[in-house]
Amino acid sequence: MSTREPRAGDTAAAPAAPMLSLLPTGGGSPAPERADAARNRRKILDAAARIVAEDGPDAVTMNQVAHASGIGVGTVYRRFGDVSQLLWALLDDRERQFQEAYMSGPPPLGPGAPAAERLDAFLDALVDRVGEQREILLAAHSAAPRARYHSGAYRVMHTHVTLLIGELRPGSDAALLAHLTLAAFSPDVMHHLTVEQELSGERLKAGVRELLTLRG
């Protein structure tokens, strides 16, 4: 595609509340780091991700993360300040990885595949991403329900889906269809479906495809 897709961070993050003081936007490129500092950051974020996956975001403490990562607690505090900033950094880190995959990674998620295949791959990957980060995303959504739609991360996803739908349905209101498509991935909806309704990721992926029927 020749149209430039904006990167998360083109719009400032909206302030959220108590548990997460900021919402992830993937703002700009990370500042250059020394190799050892980058390794420590990676270890800390990976340790925080494991704790969230096993026990939820409320279980994250700076001491736990330090122990799980093998990094001194003082270093963890210096790098991230407090738990809310650490959780924001974790979401931001995962968002950067996801963006990189669908904007410049290998096909079909990345460029080089037909629009229909890319859209299917994107929606499948989004089911996995929201499932993986469900607890943190839900906490952020509960703190500031409308902030999601003003974040850079959402703008990037919306533009990406709009471009793919525009290729599949020339002349359609692709921007509106993209919003409606992404609405299914609101953290509260996904929490209801995966936790309260106990639906599997595979069933969700199949349902999204059947609902959209974008290829006509």
C-alpha positions as CSV (number, residue, x, y, z in Angstrom):
1,M,0.0,0.0,0.0
2,S,1.3,3.4,-0.9
3,T,-0.7,5.3,1.7
4,R,1.3,6.0,4.9
5,E,-0.2,4.5,8.0
6,P,0.3,6.7,11.0
7,R,2.3,5.3,13.9
8,A,0.9,5.1,17.4
9,G,1.8,8.3,19.2
10,D,0.7,10.7,16.4
11,T,-2.0,11.6,19.0
12,A,-1.2,12.2,22.6
13,A,-2.4,9.7,25.2
14,A,-5.4,10.6,27.2
15,P,-5.0,10.5,31.0
16,A,-6.5,7.6,32.7
17,A,-7.0,6.9,36.3
18,P,-6.1,4.9,39.4
19,M,-4.4,1.7,38.3
20,L,-3.0,2.9,35.0
21,S,-2.1,6.6,35.0
22,L,-1.5,6.4,31.2
23,L,-2.9,4.5,28.3
24,P,-0.6,2.9,25.8
25,T,0.0,4.8,22.6
26,G,3.3,3.6,21.4
27,G,4.5,7.2,21.3
28,G,7.4,7.7,19.0
29,S,10.5,5.5,18.9
30,P,12.2,4.4,22.2
31,A,15.2,6.4,23.2
32,P,18.5,4.6,22.4
33,E,19.7,2.5,25.2
34,R,23.0,0.9,26.2
35,A,23.0,-2.9,25.4
36,D,23.0,-3.8,29.1
37,A,20.2,-1.4,29.9
38,A,18.1,-2.8,27.0
39,R,18.7,-6.3,28.3
40,N,17.6,-5.3,31.8
41,R,14.5,-3.6,30.4
42,R,13.6,-6.7,28.4
43,K,14.0,-8.9,31.4
44,I,11.8,-6.7,33.6
45,L,9.1,-6.4,31.0
46,D,9.1,-10.1,30.3
47,A,8.9,-10.9,34.1
48,A,6.0,-8.4,34.5
49,A,4.2,-10.1,31.5
50,R,4.6,-13.5,33.1
51,I,3.1,-12.3,36.4
52,V,0.2,-10.7,34.7
53,A,-0.5,-13.8,32.6
54,E,-0.4,-16.0,35.7
55,D,-2.0,-13.9,38.4
56,G,-3.4,-10.7,36.8
57,P,-2.2,-7.1,36.9
58,D,-3.2,-6.6,40.6
59,A,-0.6,-9.1,41.6
60,V,2.3,-7.1,40.1
61,T,4.6,-5.5,42.6
62,M,8.0,-4.0,42.0
63,N,9.6,-6.5,44.4
64,Q,7.9,-9.5,42.6
65,V,9.1,-8.2,39.3
66,A,12.6,-7.7,40.6
67,H,12.7,-11.2,41.9
68,A,11.2,-12.8,38.8
69,S,13.6,-10.9,36.5
70,G,16.8,-11.3,38.5
71,I,17.2,-7.5,38.4
72,G,17.7,-5.4,41.6
73,V,14.6,-3.8,42.9
74,G,16.4,-0.4,42.9
75,T,17.0,-0.7,39.2
76,V,13.4,-1.7,38.6
77,Y,12.2,1.5,40.4
78,R,14.7,3.7,38.6
79,R,13.6,2.4,35.2
80,F,9.9,2.4,35.8
81,G,9.0,4.5,38.8
82,D,6.0,2.6,40.1
83,V,3.7,-0.3,39.2
84,S,1.3,1.8,37.1
85,Q,4.2,3.1,34.9
86,L,5.6,-0.4,34.6
87,L,2.2,-1.7,33.4
88,W,1.9,1.1,31.0
89,A,5.4,0.3,29.6
90,L,4.3,-3.4,29.3
91,L,1.3,-2.5,27.2
92,D,3.3,0.0,25.2
93,D,6.0,-2.7,24.5
94,R,3.4,-5.2,23.4
95,E,1.7,-2.6,21.2
96,R,5.0,-1.8,19.5
97,Q,5.6,-5.5,18.8
98,F,2.1,-5.9,17.4
99,Q,2.4,-2.8,15.2
100,E,5.7,-3.9,13.8
101,A,4.2,-7.3,12.9
102,Y,1.2,-5.9,10.9
103,M,2.9,-2.9,9.4
104,S,6.2,-4.4,8.3
105,G,6.4,-8.1,9.3
106,P,6.1,-11.1,7.1
107,P,2.8,-11.8,5.3
108,P,0.0,-12.5,5.6
109,L,-0.1,-10.3,8.7
110,G,2.4,-7.9,7.2
111,P,2.6,-6.5,3.6
112,G,2.7,-8.7,0.6
113,A,-0.5,-10.7,0.9
114,P,-3.9,-9.9,-0.6
115,A,-6.1,-7.6,1.4
116,A,-8.5,-10.3,2.4
117,E,-5.7,-12.5,3.8
118,R,-4.2,-9.6,5.6
119,L,-7.4,-8.6,7.2
120,D,-8.1,-12.2,8.4
121,A,-4.6,-12.4,9.8
122,F,-4.9,-9.0,11.5
123,L,-8.2,-9.9,13.2
124,D,-6.8,-13.3,14.3
125,A,-3.8,-11.6,15.8
126,L,-5.9,-9.0,17.5
127,V,-8.0,-11.7,19.2
128,D,-4.7,-13.2,20.5
129,R,-3.3,-9.8,21.6
130,V,-6.5,-8.8,23.5
131,G,-6.7,-12.2,25.0
132,E,-3.0,-12.1,26.2
133,Q,-3.3,-8.5,27.6
134,R,-7.0,-8.7,28.6
135,E,-6.6,-7.9,32.3
136,I,-4.5,-4.8,31.8
137,L,-6.5,-3.6,28.9
138,L,-9.7,-4.1,30.9
139,A,-8.2,-2.1,33.8
140,A,-7.3,0.7,31.5
141,H,-10.7,0.6,29.8
142,S,-12.5,0.7,33.2
143,A,-10.4,3.7,34.3
144,A,-11.1,5.7,31.1
145,P,-13.7,4.0,28.8
146,R,-13.5,6.4,25.9
147,A,-9.7,7.1,26.0
148,R,-9.1,4.0,23.8
149,Y,-10.5,5.7,20.8
150,H,-8.3,8.8,21.2
151,S,-5.0,6.9,21.6
152,G,-2.4,6.6,18.9
153,A,-2.6,2.8,19.1
154,Y,-6.2,2.8,18.1
155,R,-5.7,5.3,15.4
156,V,-3.0,3.1,13.8
157,M,-5.2,0.0,13.9
158,H,-8.2,1.9,12.6
159,T,-6.2,3.3,9.6
160,H,-4.8,-0.1,8.9
161,V,-8.2,-1.8,8.8
162,T,-9.8,1.1,6.9
163,L,-7.2,0.7,4.1
164,L,-7.8,-3.1,3.9
165,I,-11.5,-2.7,3.8
166,G,-11.2,0.0,1.2
167,E,-9.3,-2.5,-1.0
168,L,-11.9,-5.2,-0.4
169,R,-15.0,-2.9,-0.8
170,P,-14.2,0.0,-3.1
171,G,-16.8,2.7,-2.6
172,S,-17.8,1.5,0.9
173,D,-17.7,3.7,4.0
174,A,-14.5,1.9,4.9
175,A,-13.7,4.2,7.9
176,L,-17.0,3.5,9.5
177,L,-16.7,-0.3,8.8
178,A,-13.3,-0.2,10.4
179,H,-14.7,1.4,13.6
180,L,-17.5,-1.2,13.8
181,T,-15.0,-4.0,13.2
182,L,-12.7,-2.9,16.0
183,A,-15.7,-2.3,18.4
184,A,-15.8,-6.1,18.8
185,F,-12.4,-6.0,20.4
186,S,-13.3,-3.6,23.2
187,P,-11.7,-5.0,26.4
188,D,-15.1,-5.3,28.2
189,V,-16.6,-7.2,25.3
190,M,-13.7,-9.5,25.0
191,H,-13.6,-10.1,28.8
192,H,-17.3,-11.0,28.7
193,L,-16.9,-13.4,25.8
194,T,-13.7,-15.1,27.0
195,V,-14.2,-15.1,30.8
196,E,-17.9,-15.0,31.4
197,Q,-19.0,-16.9,28.3
198,E,-15.8,-19.1,28.2
199,L,-15.4,-18.9,24.5
200,S,-12.2,-20.0,23.0
201,G,-9.9,-17.8,20.9
202,E,-10.6,-20.0,17.8
203,R,-14.3,-19.7,18.2
204,L,-13.9,-15.9,18.5
205,K,-11.8,-15.8,15.3
206,A,-14.3,-17.8,13.4
207,G,-17.2,-15.7,14.7
208,V,-15.5,-12.4,13.6
209,R,-14.9,-13.7,10.1
210,E,-18.5,-14.9,9.8
211,L,-19.9,-11.7,11.2
212,L,-18.0,-9.4,8.8
213,T,-18.4,-11.2,5.5
214,L,-16.3,-8.5,3.9
215,R,-15.2,-10.3,0.8
216,G,-18.7,-10.5,-0.5
